[in-house]
Amino acid sequence: MFKNWFLLAFLMAILLSCQPQQKHEDVVQYENVNRYFVQLDESPLRTAPSLKGNIVTKLKAGSSVYHLGEVGREMTVMILDSLQICEPWLRVKTEKGAEGWIYGARLDHSKEEQLYSEVRLTALLGRDLKDSLDVFKEKSQWISTPEAFENFYHRAQTLQDDLNRRLEQVSFELTGTQGIPDLFWLKDVVPGFVPQLVAEGTVYHLFLDFRWWLVLSDKTTDDRDDGFVSICIKVFPSDSIEYFFPGWTIQTWDYGGHSLLGRGIHYNILKQLESYGKKSNLFERDLSIFKQKIIDDITLAEVSYWEGQDKIMAELDSIISMDPGFFTEEDLVGLKVRNNQFSAPEKFGILINQRSGE
């Protein structure tokens, strides 16, 4: 009897191993299960989350489907009604019991826009990165002190780097014959950041939105974090949104521009950094980075300048006259050497007065 039982178990194992296994490498599990209505007639239901999947059936406009909690790992770009669309694939079940994958643009999700945005975001970012973003959103609700704000801000910068690496990748993957698709819906689902197209309109990039951060800092116990965000807005005054080029630079093409030394911007921000540093030890790393970027903008040989000699030297004199305790000895040496060079810019190969085209 023992031998018969062993033989039966062996045969069952063989039978089970022969059963077809569902592949999950192209699928992201999703928690919410929702009902959607098909909005385009003859919408194909496919066996896989791509145009390569075989057609199971075609659905009529107005018929309903239930999302089964899976999303394709990749967005697909299509042309529908002469418009370039970029949407995910959802695994659904029809009222008659047929199961398969349907392209998101073929569904009316106007009544479930918030939930559908989460589905779309999962497909774009992947499950792990989407989970990190969800944690970020949740933690933003519980920031109550400037110290917690500082820690949260630094975590946001790490998340920003991860998101932008992913966006750079998908920007190239999704760009087709009609160019890069519209992903500006990200501004509604990624709080604290603003999407913009960079690199001559070929890559999406998320920049910090300091308007959102100022609202968040206003909820904490004192104003030390408000002061920091105010400095950030001073550094990035254009709509209070971070960018590659700070307020002391005038951008003249996609990858460069000229320094605005001579307009008082460098001096005013340095004074604000100095004042904040005397009142608080928060954000030391961030303020040090701002300070170094300003000094580099003044002292580096490759920098060119928008204003003329007199305005440049007047502002640089004011900067050198600031509290010497604010600068390192190396900073002061560099600033003084550069000031001497500005007295004879042609001799030292310094390009000034670029606003006049010289």
Sequence and secondary structure as in RCSB ss.txt:
>XXXX:A:sequence
MFKNWFLLAFLMAILLSCQPQQKHEDVVQYENVNRYFVQLDESPLRTAPSLKGNIVTKLKAGSSVYHLGEVGREM
TVMILDSLQICEPWLRVKTEKGAEGWIYGARLDHSKEEQLYSEVRLTALLGRDLKDSLDVFKEKSQWISTPEAFE
NFYHRAQTLQDDLNRRLEQVSFELTGTQGIPDLFWLKDVVPGFVPQLVAEGTVYHLFLDFRWWLVLSDKTTDDRD
DGFVSICIKVFPSDSIEYFFPGWTIQTWDYGGHSLLGRGIHYNILKQLESYGKKSNLFERDLSIFKQKIIDDITL
AEVSYWEGQDKIMAELDSIISMDPGFFTEEDLVGLKVRNNQFSAPEKFGILINQRSGE
>XXXX:A:secstr
 HHHHHHHHHHHHHHHHTS     TTEEE S   EEEE STTEEEESSSSTTS EEEEE TT EEEEEEEEESS 
EEEEETTEEEEE EEEEEETTS EEEEEGGGEE GGGHHHHHHHHHHHHH HHHHHHHHHHHHHGGG  SHHHHH
HHHHHHHHHHHHHHHHHHHHHHHH BTTBS   GGGGGTSTTEEEEEETTTTEEEEEEBHHHHHHHHTTSSSSHH
HHHHHHHHHHS STTB  SS TTEEEEETTEEEE TTSSHHHHHHHHHHHHHHH  TTHHHHHHHHHHHHHHHH 
TT  BSS HHHHHHHHHHHHTS GGGS HHHHHHHHHHHHHHTSTTTTT    GGGT 
